Amino acid sequence: MQDGRRPGRRVLERESQIAAVTGALTDLCGPEGDAAEGAAAGRGGLLVFAGPAGTGKTTLLAEVRRSAAARGCTVLFARGAEQEQHTPFHVVRQLLQPVLAAAGEDGRRELLGDWYGILGPAMGLMAAQEGTAPDPTGVRDGLDWVVTHLGVRRRPVVLVLDDAHWADAESLDWLAGYAPRAAELPMLVVLAHRPDEQPSHPAAFRAMTGPGGTRPHVLGPLTPAGVRALVREALGEGADEEFCRQLWAVTGGNPFETVELAEKVREKGVEPRAGNTAALRDLASQVKGTGLLDRLERLGGVAKRFAWAAAVLAPEVSPAAAAGLAGLGPTEAAHAVEQLRGARILTPVPDADRPRAPAPAARLRAVPDDGLLPAPDGGGKLEFVHPLIAGAVYRSIPHGFRVAMHGQAAVEVLDAGLGATAAARHLLEMHPEGDPWVVRRLREAAREHMGSGAPEAARRCLARALREPPAPEDRGAVLLELGRASLLHEPATTINHLRAALEEPLLAPALRETVASRLAQAIAHTDRMAEAVATVADAARHATDAPGRLRMRAEQFMWSAFSADEEDAPARSRRLARLADRITGRTRAHRHILGLRAWDAVVRGEPADTALHFAERALGDGLDWACDDWGYEVPLLVASTFMYCDRPGRSEEQFLDGIAAFERRGWRGGHLASGYTLLGYLKYRRGRLAEAEDFARTGLEIAERMGTGRLPVEWYAVGTLVVVLLARGRTEEAHELAREHGCAAPFPAAVTFPDAQAVHGELLLALGRHRDAARHLEEVGRRLEARGTRNPAWCRWQLDHALALAPDHPDRARDVAADAVRRARAFGTAGGIGQALRAAAAVAPPAEAVRLLDEAVARLEQSPAAHELAVALVDHGTALRRAGRVHEAAEQLYRGMEAAAACGADGLVRRARGELTAAGLRPRRLRTPQDADLTEAERAVAVRAARGTDNAGIARELRLREQAVVRLLSAVFAKTGTDRAGLSRALEP
């Protein structure tokens, strides 16, 4: 029962563990020999085995693999390695490369699907493309998809991980998140670890094996009977009882030490008799600790040097590479291998354990074998008999000599074409000596790590490069790269690195602009918006050329637009307007200025046509959402400009393009969370509330995966989901969501859509807390007025403030509502005007309310705001009923109820039903919501409206009543996501 690398040992005294394995495989595969039945409806899960070194975990896992293969399972196997635990995706590659290698290039592309470009660098299939850097979440999501796809196609699957305590952080983080899903798939995950050796990245590991994870099956020492069986297997049935019992006492029942000691007894020719028990303790000292090293010394200097080289190159060792590192010729190396195998220090890698990796583009060729060394059994690779031996040999190498060997190993690896990432683990062990070659190679490795979605590994390489140190002219660039690598993990550290980079006297001007831009971005991500603005403003003052100055000014305007407590926003708006009016160029900086001008026009409430003019100029043939150096904020603002200007269909096209760009790059963090959240908010404004809720929840889930903290992206998602739930009539659920996520003061320093503080006021109003809502919304008004934010179509705080004031201060409520209507008319969108008129009607006297709602409905029928129209129709029907105009009321209530049902506004449906009942009318059966495609009648009126024909003219041409034309066009606007002015473009094929 050796916990080594030789197959075929019996599994002794592990009945409970074997029973657990058998039960899990039966659940997965069905009765033994009936894998087809299990594959159809197998139930997977997670098994964890724990025990100190040498207690038989590897032997037990070998039995798991044998049993799973015998039942027809696909077995994926990997082993953590002490020397490779800082090599990203080392374990994942072991698991998947054999399958990928056997599939061929076409098969690999089929297995990886759309994730090929993202996962290829992590899997070693291809070099990362210049400028691409998927985030870790994107790589983990891709691995989830690929392994799930593989599990379904090759079911049932057994995934086995040995020595999990030495697994690399990237692989273990993925597996910790994925393993719980195995219960939902035909997949069994089995791992083994040492409980006394926690990895350097324990959080993910403990999630699986700690108190909150799966309870491990513990492997203890063998009983005297178990040791007796192992001894007699090694030494023959003649080994007597007393000798076996004494051997048990010496080894403590540790299976590995038992087998090793028995082998030593056989090697020395000691008879296994009671009279020879005294020799056991002397022999035992040679099996472990200093005895092992003494044994190595006795083999001679040549064997020792080869063993040292193998320990540096471990876990798998090419004899040729080890010989080269040890400085040995073929004959000497062959003799050393023979000695070390005979001494049970090295052993061939079992063929079943060797991943047959595809030839990756990132690795040009394998380590060459000169053909003079005899190939060990198992394909030519060697490994240590046990990790305990490997660790002892490695630590026995004199420190200075070990460092030198790592340096030589790095050169050999690079000369062999294995790439900078393979050399990085050796470079990290070298002493800093100011060597530009080391700095260059570490930076290269960091770029490759970033390209594979392993920024933490990149950070280690760059931090080490900084200690080398780099040449003065390169130091700023290294600090910038280090800041980029740290952004997702340690924003505060990123800020320190980038500030240090700005202080470098030899930093090139173009690089200084990039550093300042990145620094502002990092500061903004910590919700310190004013500081971000000051950073780029200072960079603009010190820029040495016009393009650089313009870029920094664009960045300054952008972060100012996101700063909720900007001191002099009106002055900034005037400067931005003057600059935009003078722009004639089409550079990225010019287009960003134009996009920011469009957004500023929206929030200030300038005419929507002005905002659309600048937005179209900024957009041109499209804006790049996934640009590392420029960010995605301005494309997001341009897309949002169309949304607030009653062109949500145009906006949706851009958000979908942005989301697709993020997913292609493997950006599954804040970028994607913002995209999905704002797409959800757009759906809300179009009245597609069920879709809006789905997208907002997706955005929130992604935001929550980014870690704890009150990040702006989480405020976006929570605020959007709250307003959607309120629109759907689920007030208590919205309240619980806001409470759970702390959606209350202090509110973020960043501007959010919808405004987080205004959403809180809307929620208070929905809960019936009018006075609290009024006080709160008054604070919102003071803040937004100071910034010059006066558009009720962007933030509806005035509309809700009027409703909150109405019970106690009706006259003031009417004044507030009237002012909101004036502002909405100045902005000029039908949706914004209709929404403001509806709020004004809610606080107006009954007779005036009917008049206001008449216009509100007429306006909203010309907009794509389907939910707002449904609310206005129900309000209108209610007001007409109370005015005694029951017939007219019924028509509007029926229309409103059907529109509400189509939007998913269940609360509004219930209110409409209640009003119909109060009017003595029987609510009719709701019709199925209309399809998104235009009907023949709708397309006929849409085509004529797009040509510029007015409603009366369309009615004459089609021989319809004008009111029928109005309603058909209302459906057209809702379906196409535009108002009348944008209809021509929306109808383009």
URBEL-V571566 format. One record per residue. N is the residue number from 1. PHI is phi in whole degrees, -180 to 180 (* if undefined). Layout:
n=<N & N>
phi=<PHI & PHI>
This chain:
n=<1 & 2 & 3 & 4 & 5 & 6 & 7 & 8 & 9 & 10 & 11 & 12 & 13 & 14 & 15 & 16 & 17 & 18 & 19 & 20 & 21 & 22 & 23 & 24 & 25 & 26 & 27 & 28 & 29 & 30 & 31 & 32 & 33 & 34 & 35 & 36 & 37 & 38 & 39 & 40 & 41 & 42 & 43 & 44 & 45 & 46 & 47 & 48 & 49 & 50 & 51 & 52 & 53 & 54 & 55 & 56 & 57 & 58 & 59 & 60 & 61 & 62 & 63 & 64 & 65 & 66 & 67 & 68 & 69 & 70 & 71 & 72 & 73 & 74 & 75 & 76 & 77 & 78 & 79 & 80 & 81 & 82 & 83 & 84 & 85 & 86 & 87 & 88 & 89 & 90 & 91 & 92 & 93 & 94 & 95 & 96 & 97 & 98 & 99 & 100 & 101 & 102 & 103 & 104 & 105 & 106 & 107 & 108 & 109 & 110 & 111 & 112 & 113 & 114 & 115 & 116 & 117 & 118 & 119 & 120 & 121 & 122 & 123 & 124 & 125 & 126 & 127 & 128 & 129 & 130 & 131 & 132 & 133 & 134 & 135 & 136 & 137 & 138 & 139 & 140 & 141 & 142 & 143 & 144 & 145 & 146 & 147 & 148 & 149 & 150 & 151 & 152 & 153 & 154 & 155 & 156 & 157 & 158 & 159 & 160 & 161 & 162 & 163 & 164 & 165 & 166 & 167 & 168 & 169 & 170 & 171 & 172 & 173 & 174 & 175 & 176 & 177 & 178 & 179 & 180 & 181 & 182 & 183 & 184 & 185 & 186 & 187 & 188 & 189 & 190 & 191 & 192 & 193 & 194 & 195 & 196 & 197 & 198 & 199 & 200 & 201 & 202 & 203 & 204 & 205 & 206 & 207 & 208 & 209 & 210 & 211 & 212 & 213 & 214 & 215 & 216 & 217 & 218 & 219 & 220 & 221 & 222 & 223 & 224 & 225 & 226 & 227 & 228 & 229 & 230 & 231 & 232 & 233 & 234 & 235 & 236 & 237 & 238 & 239 & 240 & 241 & 242 & 243 & 244 & 245 & 246 & 247 & 248 & 249 & 250 & 251 & 252 & 253 & 254 & 255 & 256 & 257 & 258 & 259 & 260 & 261 & 262 & 263 & 264 & 265 & 266 & 267 & 268 & 269 & 270 & 271 & 272 & 273 & 274 & 275 & 276 & 277 & 278 & 279 & 280 & 281 & 282 & 283 & 284 & 285 & 286 & 287 & 288 & 289 & 290 & 291 & 292 & 293 & 294 & 295 & 296 & 297 & 298 & 299 & 300 & 301 & 302 & 303 & 304 & 305 & 306 & 307 & 308 & 309 & 310 & 311 & 312 & 313 & 314 & 315 & 316 & 317 & 318 & 319 & 320 & 321 & 322 & 323 & 324 & 325 & 326 & 327 & 328 & 329 & 330 & 331 & 332 & 333 & 334 & 335 & 336 & 337 & 338 & 339 & 340 & 341 & 342 & 343 & 344 & 345 & 346 & 347 & 348 & 349 & 350 & 351 & 352 & 353 & 354 & 355 & 356 & 357 & 358 & 359 & 360 & 361 & 362 & 363 & 364 & 365 & 366 & 367 & 368 & 369 & 370 & 371 & 372 & 373 & 374 & 375 & 376 & 377 & 378 & 379 & 380 & 381 & 382 & 383 & 384 & 385 & 386 & 387 & 388 & 389 & 390 & 391 & 392 & 393 & 394 & 395 & 396 & 397 & 398 & 399 & 400 & 401 & 402 & 403 & 404 & 405 & 406 & 407 & 408 & 409 & 410 & 411 & 412 & 413 & 414 & 415 & 416 & 417 & 418 & 419 & 420 & 421 & 422 & 423 & 424 & 425 & 426 & 427 & 428 & 429 & 430 & 431 & 432 & 433 & 434 & 435 & 436 & 437 & 438 & 439 & 440 & 441 & 442 & 443 & 444 & 445 & 446 & 447 & 448 & 449 & 450 & 451 & 452 & 453 & 454 & 455 & 456 & 457 & 458 & 459 & 460 & 461 & 462 & 463 & 464 & 465 & 466 & 467 & 468 & 469 & 470 & 471 & 472 & 473 & 474 & 475 & 476 & 477 & 478 & 479 & 480 & 481 & 482 & 483 & 484 & 485 & 486 & 487 & 488 & 489 & 490 & 491 & 492 & 493 & 494 & 495 & 496 & 497 & 498 & 499 & 500 & 501 & 502 & 503 & 504 & 505 & 506 & 507 & 508 & 509 & 510 & 511 & 512 & 513 & 514 & 515 & 516 & 517 & 518 & 519 & 520 & 521 & 522 & 523 & 524 & 525 & 526 & 527 & 528 & 529 & 530 & 531 & 532 & 533 & 534 & 535 & 536 & 537 & 538 & 539 & 540 & 541 & 542 & 543 & 544 & 545 & 546 & 547 & 548 & 549 & 550 & 551 & 552 & 553 & 554 & 555 & 556 & 557 & 558 & 559 & 560 & 561 & 562 & 563 & 564 & 565 & 566 & 567 & 568 & 569 & 570 & 571 & 572 & 573 & 574 & 575 & 576 & 577 & 578 & 579 & 580 & 581 & 582 & 583 & 584 & 585 & 586 & 587 & 588 & 589 & 590 & 591 & 592 & 593 & 594 & 595 & 596 & 597 & 598 & 599 & 600 & 601 & 602 & 603 & 604 & 605 & 606 & 607 & 608 & 609 & 610 & 611 & 612 & 613 & 614 & 615 & 616 & 617 & 618 & 619 & 620 & 621 & 622 & 623 & 624 & 625 & 626 & 627 & 628 & 629 & 630 & 631 & 632 & 633 & 634 & 635 & 636 & 637 & 638 & 639 & 640 & 641 & 642 & 643 & 644 & 645 & 646 & 647 & 648 & 649 & 650 & 651 & 652 & 653 & 654 & 655 & 656 & 657 & 658 & 659 & 660 & 661 & 662 & 663 & 664 & 665 & 666 & 667 & 668 & 669 & 670 & 671 & 672 & 673 & 674 & 675 & 676 & 677 & 678 & 679 & 680 & 681 & 682 & 683 & 684 & 685 & 686 & 687 & 688 & 689 & 690 & 691 & 692 & 693 & 694 & 695 & 696 & 697 & 698 & 699 & 700 & 701 & 702 & 703 & 704 & 705 & 706 & 707 & 708 & 709 & 710 & 711 & 712 & 713 & 714 & 715 & 716 & 717 & 718 & 719 & 720 & 721 & 722 & 723 & 724 & 725 & 726 & 727 & 728 & 729 & 730 & 731 & 732 & 733 & 734 & 735 & 736 & 737 & 738 & 739 & 740 & 741 & 742 & 743 & 744 & 745 & 746 & 747 & 748 & 749 & 750 & 751 & 752 & 753 & 754 & 755 & 756 & 757 & 758 & 759 & 760 & 761 & 762 & 763 & 764 & 765 & 766 & 767 & 768 & 769 & 770 & 771 & 772 & 773 & 774 & 775 & 776 & 777 & 778 & 779 & 780 & 781 & 782 & 783 & 784 & 785 & 786 & 787 & 788 & 789 & 790 & 791 & 792 & 793 & 794 & 795 & 796 & 797 & 798 & 799 & 800 & 801 & 802 & 803 & 804 & 805 & 806 & 807 & 808 & 809 & 810 & 811 & 812 & 813 & 814 & 815 & 816 & 817 & 818 & 819 & 820 & 821 & 822 & 823 & 824 & 825 & 826 & 827 & 828 & 829 & 830 & 831 & 832 & 833 & 834 & 835 & 836 & 837 & 838 & 839 & 840 & 841 & 842 & 843 & 844 & 845 & 846 & 847 & 848 & 849 & 850 & 851 & 852 & 853 & 854 & 855 & 856 & 857 & 858 & 859 & 860 & 861 & 862 & 863 & 864 & 865 & 866 & 867 & 868 & 869 & 870 & 871 & 872 & 873 & 874 & 875 & 876 & 877 & 878 & 879 & 880 & 881 & 882 & 883 & 884 & 885 & 886 & 887 & 888 & 889 & 890 & 891 & 892 & 893 & 894 & 895 & 896 & 897 & 898 & 899 & 900 & 901 & 902 & 903 & 904 & 905 & 906 & 907 & 908 & 909 & 910 & 911 & 912 & 913 & 914 & 915 & 916 & 917 & 918 & 919 & 920 & 921 & 922 & 923 & 924 & 925 & 926 & 927 & 928 & 929 & 930 & 931 & 932 & 933 & 934 & 935 & 936 & 937 & 938 & 939 & 940 & 941 & 942 & 943 & 944 & 945 & 946 & 947 & 948 & 949 & 950 & 951 & 952 & 953 & 954 & 955 & 956 & 957 & 958 & 959 & 960 & 961 & 962 & 963 & 964 & 965 & 966 & 967 & 968 & 969 & 970 & 971 & 972 & 973 & 974 & 975 & 976 & 977 & 978 & 979 & 980 & 981 & 982 & 983 & 984 & 985 & 986 & 987 & 988 & 989>
phi=<* & -67 & -91 & -115 & -117 & -91 & -74 & 101 & -68 & -75 & -93 & -108 & 54 & -126 & -61 & -68 & -68 & -64 & -64 & -64 & -64 & -61 & -64 & -66 & -68 & -67 & -62 & -78 & -111 & 84 & -57 & -55 & 88 & -126 & -63 & -62 & -67 & -66 & -62 & -71 & -149 & -70 & -116 & -90 & 169 & -132 & -118 & -125 & -117 & -131 & -179 & -62 & -59 & 87 & -91 & 99 & -66 & -64 & -64 & -64 & -67 & -62 & -68 & -59 & -65 & -63 & -65 & -66 & -65 & -64 & -89 & 87 & -81 & -83 & -109 & -109 & -130 & -150 & -138 & -68 & -137 & -58 & -77 & -112 & -72 & -107 & -97 & -59 & 63 & -60 & -70 & -60 & -63 & -60 & -66 & -103 & -62 & -59 & -67 & -67 & -64 & -74 & -82 & 78 & -61 & -64 & -66 & -64 & -66 & -69 & -65 & -87 & 57 & -69 & -89 & -57 & -67 & -85 & -87 & -52 & -64 & -65 & -85 & 77 & -87 & -159 & -78 & -65 & -71 & -58 & 84 & -101 & -153 & -64 & -84 & -57 & -63 & -64 & -66 & -64 & -63 & -64 & -64 & -56 & -65 & -65 & -68 & -64 & -60 & -64 & -63 & -75 & -75 & -119 & -62 & -79 & -119 & -119 & -105 & -118 & -127 & -96 & 50 & -63 & -66 & -105 & -68 & -68 & -60 & -65 & -67 & -70 & -61 & -64 & -64 & -62 & -78 & -88 & -54 & -60 & -75 & -59 & -63 & -93 & -126 & -78 & -146 & -112 & -105 & -127 & -138 & -133 & -155 & -96 & -67 & -90 & -129 & -78 & -69 & -71 & -126 & -78 & -59 & -66 & -66 & -67 & -60 & -91 & -113 & -87 & -58 & -88 & -105 & -82 & -69 & -77 & -89 & -89 & -100 & -100 & -69 & -77 & -78 & -54 & -67 & -66 & -64 & -59 & -64 & -67 & -64 & -69 & -66 & -85 & -111 & 102 & -68 & -78 & -61 & -84 & -61 & -65 & -62 & -64 & -68 & -67 & -64 & -61 & -65 & -69 & -92 & 68 & 78 & -73 & -60 & -62 & -66 & -63 & -65 & -64 & -68 & -62 & -64 & -65 & -61 & -65 & -62 & -84 & 73 & -77 & -73 & -77 & -122 & -57 & -70 & -105 & -65 & -63 & -74 & -65 & -68 & -65 & -67 & -62 & -66 & -86 & -84 & -140 & 60 & -65 & -62 & -61 & -69 & -62 & -62 & -65 & -60 & -68 & -74 & 105 & -65 & -64 & -64 & -65 & -63 & -64 & -63 & -61 & -61 & -63 & -66 & -69 & -88 & -52 & -86 & -101 & -126 & -81 & -55 & -65 & -66 & -65 & -63 & -64 & -67 & -83 & 72 & -111 & -80 & -58 & -67 & -62 & -64 & -62 & -66 & -63 & -60 & -61 & -64 & -69 & -69 & -65 & -85 & 58 & -104 & -115 & -150 & -63 & -71 & -56 & -57 & -69 & -92 & -95 & -65 & -94 & -77 & -66 & -77 & -79 & -66 & -74 & -117 & -73 & -158 & -80 & -60 & -73 & -108 & -74 & 82 & -93 & -83 & -66 & -75 & -63 & -60 & 96 & 92 & 98 & -98 & -118 & -149 & -75 & -58 & -151 & -57 & -60 & -69 & -58 & -63 & -65 & -64 & -61 & -72 & -81 & -71 & -52 & -55 & -62 & -68 & -64 & -61 & -63 & -64 & -63 & -62 & -66 & -62 & -61 & -64 & -62 & -64 & -67 & -64 & -79 & 80 & -83 & 94 & -68 & -66 & -68 & -80 & -60 & -65 & -80 & -61 & -67 & -90 & -80 & -78 & -63 & -140 & 68 & -92 & -59 & -61 & -64 & -60 & -62 & -70 & -67 & -66 & -62 & -63 & -62 & -62 & -67 & -63 & -62 & -67 & -97 & 83 & -126 & -65 & -65 & -65 & -62 & -62 & -62 & -65 & -72 & -62 & -69 & -62 & -67 & -80 & -58 & -95 & -75 & -63 & -52 & -72 & -102 & -62 & -63 & -65 & -65 & -63 & -62 & -63 & -66 & -63 & -62 & -70 & -92 & -57 & -71 & -103 & -139 & -56 & -64 & -66 & -56 & -60 & -63 & -62 & -71 & -64 & -63 & -63 & -64 & -83 & -70 & -70 & -99 & -70 & -65 & -55 & -63 & -69 & -62 & -64 & -63 & -62 & -62 & -63 & -65 & -63 & -61 & -62 & -64 & -65 & -63 & -67 & -95 & 67 & -116 & -68 & -61 & -67 & -62 & -62 & -63 & -63 & -76 & -64 & -65 & -64 & -65 & -66 & -100 & -65 & -98 & -140 & -64 & -60 & -65 & -65 & -65 & -62 & -65 & -67 & -61 & -63 & -63 & -62 & -65 & -68 & -64 & -63 & -96 & -91 & -71 & -115 & -60 & -77 & -132 & -62 & -58 & -65 & -61 & -64 & -66 & -63 & -64 & -64 & -63 & -66 & -63 & -65 & -92 & -77 & -125 & -79 & -127 & -69 & -61 & -63 & -60 & -69 & -67 & -60 & -64 & -64 & -68 & -65 & -61 & -65 & -63 & -63 & -64 & -68 & -81 & 82 & -68 & -54 & -58 & -61 & -64 & -61 & -67 & -59 & -72 & -65 & -65 & -65 & -68 & -73 & 54 & -88 & 128 & -113 & -82 & -78 & -110 & -107 & -59 & -81 & -111 & 76 & -111 & -66 & -68 & -55 & -64 & -67 & -65 & -61 & -69 & -58 & -63 & -62 & -74 & -96 & 65 & -124 & -64 & -64 & -64 & -65 & -62 & -56 & -72 & -63 & -65 & -62 & -64 & -61 & -62 & -65 & -62 & -69 & -63 & -83 & 78 & -89 & -117 & -107 & -60 & -59 & -69 & -60 & -64 & -61 & -67 & -63 & -71 & -65 & -63 & -66 & -62 & -61 & -61 & -70 & -84 & 90 & -101 & -73 & -65 & -64 & -60 & -65 & -60 & -66 & -66 & -65 & -62 & -60 & -68 & -60 & -66 & -62 & -68 & -69 & -79 & 113 & -78 & 120 & -90 & -74 & -55 & -63 & -71 & -62 & -55 & -68 & -65 & -60 & -63 & -67 & -63 & -68 & -67 & -64 & -64 & -64 & -85 & 86 & -110 & -65 & -65 & -65 & -64 & -63 & -66 & -62 & -64 & -66 & -62 & -100 & 64 & -79 & -156 & -59 & -78 & -88 & -66 & -77 & -91 & -67 & -123 & -119 & -71 & -59 & -61 & -69 & -69 & -63 & -61 & -65 & -62 & -67 & -59 & -64 & -64 & -80 & 85 & -94 & -63 & -68 & -62 & -63 & -63 & -63 & -66 & -71 & -66 & -64 & -58 & -61 & -61 & -66 & -72 & -63 & -63 & -86 & 79 & -87 & -126 & -102 & -68 & -72 & -88 & -132 & -90 & -60 & -64 & -63 & -71 & -64 & -62 & -65 & -71 & -78 & -54 & -63 & -107 & -137 & -63 & -66 & -64 & -61 & -67 & -65 & -62 & -65 & -63 & -64 & -62 & -64 & -60 & -65 & -65 & -65 & -66 & -70 & 94 & -87 & -62 & -64 & -65 & -66 & -62 & -65 & -66 & -64 & -64 & -66 & -64 & -64 & -66 & -113 & -94 & -60 & -53 & -65 & -69 & -60 & -63 & -64 & -63 & -73 & -55 & -71 & -59 & -64 & -61 & -66 & -68 & -67 & -98 & -123 & -88 & -84 & -66 & -71 & -61 & -65 & -61 & -63 & -63 & -63 & -66 & -61 & -64 & -61 & -64 & -64 & -65 & -62 & -69 & -87 & 85 & -98 & -67 & -62 & -65 & -61 & -61 & -60 & -69 & -66 & -62 & -61 & -64 & -65 & -68 & -65 & -65 & -64 & -64 & -80 & 89 & -91 & -63 & -63 & -70 & -60 & -63 & -66 & -63 & -61 & -62 & -68 & -64 & -64 & -62 & -85 & 78 & -106 & -96 & -60 & -81 & -65 & -71 & -80 & -62 & -54 & -68 & -71 & -71 & -75 & -71 & -76 & -62 & -67 & -64 & -65 & -62 & -71 & -65 & -62 & -71 & -66 & -66 & -75 & 105 & -71 & -79 & -62 & -63 & -66 & -63 & -62 & -67 & -63 & -99 & 57 & -121 & -73 & -62 & -65 & -66 & -63 & -58 & -72 & -65 & -66 & -59 & -65 & -62 & -62 & -66 & -75 & -87 & 70 & -154 & -97 & -64 & -67 & -97 & -67 & -59 & -69 & -65 & -88 & -64 & -68>
